[in-house]
Amino acid sequence: MIEDSQTGNLPEFVGTAIGDTVGIVIANLDENLRQELALAPQFKSIGMVSARIGGGTHAMAADAAVKATNAEIARIELCRDTKGGAGHGISVIFASADVTDSRKAVEIMLQELEDCFRNVYTCEAGHVEIHYTARASQALSKAFNAPEGKAFGITVGAPAAVGMLMADAAMKAGNVEMNKYASSTRGTAFTNEVIISFSGDAAAVKQSLSAARQAGLAVLRNMGHNPQPMTSRA
């Protein structure tokens, strides 16, 4: 039960994270909402993480969460946001039979975000993102067509010309297979980005990501900016 008070107990609230991210859990979701989400009958509980700034970062964090729990991904939705910037916001819904799994998935996702945002470089002109996992799982499969169990990478660049150069550099640098291409009017929420995802041998995926990062950062620097990671490395 939600209390309308700044200091009242709010058991549904799990926590917050970078990117104006909030995580909540609902132990017994209303039946009408369950039907709207098309949840399987055994899933009574959900955890939900929503952010004003995020996309690939949150999909990567959600992937780590489903690997570590019995929760499943019910839905991943990208929206036009970034608080007026060039990119996305995102919502991720976990579903589980036991509410403890939904809560644990939300907690893990929130914890993972700090590390994921280290791979996002921003400046006033745009941004560059690269993400890697050695073993893609359900979240990345739903959001970016990742083949589960394989090494997998994502590149994102804004404005879109930055992303296109990154995509070209990535595909030429390593022996990888493209899994998804998205642009302003194709596969995004009308963001000013080009996004690709790809899979392959771990070394090839890493090589492609490195080439994409170098290309994207070089363009933003040639635009007169100095993109910096959103979180510092330990």
Buried (B, 14 or more C-beta within 10 A) or exposed (E): EEEEEEEEEEEBEBBBBBBBBBBBBBBEBEEEEBEEBEBEEEBBBBBBBBBBBBBBBBBBBBBBBBBBBEBBBBBBEBBEBBEEBBBBBBBBBBBBBBBBBBBBBBBBBBBBBBBBBBBBBBBEBBBBBBBBBEBBBBBBBBBBBBBEEBBBBBBBBBBBBBBBBBBBBBBEBBEBEBBBBBBBEEBBBEBBBBBBBBBBEBEBBBBBBBBBBBBBBBBBEEBEBEBEEBBEEE
